[in-house]
């Protein structure tokens, strides 16, 4: 099953730039691992306001429990809230029509 996840990150006031850069590097490494495993399919950056961190992600998981495990494994989750939308195929989706 596929899920659209809106990920909003709020770094706590007083967090050092070094701590932010370290966790962002770990997040990038984990994203590559999740992509290799077939869980992270796509990432998008919507228009942002100054200081705002928000990402849209397309994830694949067997069920909502597995998705939660995937999202919880991402380092930025300590500062992030996730809004999950389960997706189902649309009969007019061009990709769906090819299969």
Buried (B, 14 or more C-beta within 10 A) or exposed (E): EBBBBBBEBEBEEEEEEEEBEEBBEEBEEBBEEBEEEEBBEEBEEEEEEEEEBBBBBBBBBEEEEBBEEBBEEBBBBEBBEBEBEEEEEEEEEEEEEEE
